[in-house]
Amino acid sequence: MSAALATGIVAAHFAGPWGFGWWFLLIPLFWIALFAILFAIFGRRWRRAAAENGYGPYGRNPARQAETTLAERFAKGDIDETEYRARLEVLRANAAQ
């Protein structure tokens, strides 16, 4: 009888009159924190990988890509220096708009 009474007192002390007590909030808080940490770690990696591959708002800039293509054409000898500088000036003027 005394063991049952002691168990009941301990259960009432930790659980309170409503059942589980306040600590039942720890389980949802644990899962929320776990998902937040996973999203913080892997979300950054996914965004970084997407930006490196040209996707998303931080991906490749079209103006920058055009300048790179123009520089490659100049390096290959397809266009001369005056044409390169003229086209580069036009690209940069249009990119500012």
Order of alpha helices (4+ residues) and beta strands (2+ residues): alpha-alpha-alpha-alpha
